[in-house]
């Protein structure tokens, strides 16, 4: 198997792996919020007191475990994006717009983040994940708070009824902030290794400049990179 065939096989396997991770992500996003909403509606109608607290704690911990799993998947998902972009560079795929870069492909041609809700809130995948999982944690914290109030009594006075809503809101805000800190943007040039970025986004002036670049200290050490210039 020659170098081109190896790169093509690697690209096929990488894109398939990326697709599988995306499929797992969407399955979790469909399951977790629905299960949480159904559990809250069912619990409030059927149980009370310590049972509400126990179910709330159980749901919170299970969701926490799923979030850990999803975050690890997200790390690998982002790594597969970077690898796919690197392989698109080495395979010499052409861009949709050759005025901005000299390499392209399904991953390299992904648009930059730019859409804003109401012109203010920037929208992207990891922020969407953070909002969904934070809302789920807020739902479980509502059950936990309600269970605590029913178990220990309402001796807190007027603040107790408000706790059912303030604690979930606080939980939501804390988890959105915490999960967004793990964001690893992969749609910007700086996300790629320097050698790959130089090939993808730097314009060469003929074979002479390409040869000089290949011999320079900045030349990429990636297999097949000198071939693809």
Buried (B, 14 or more C-beta within 10 A) or exposed (E): EEEBEEBBEBBEEBBEBBEEBBEBBEEBBEEBBEBBEEBBEEBEEEBBBEBBBBBBBBBBEBBBEBBEEBBEBBEEBBBBBBBBBBBBBBBBBEBEEEEEBBBBBEBBBEEEBEEEEEEEEEEBBBBEBBBBBBBBBBBBBBBBBBBBBBBEEEEEEEEBEEBBEEBBEEBBEBBBEBBBEEBEEBBEBEBBBEBBBBBBBBEBEEEEEBEEBBEEEEBBEBEBBBEBB
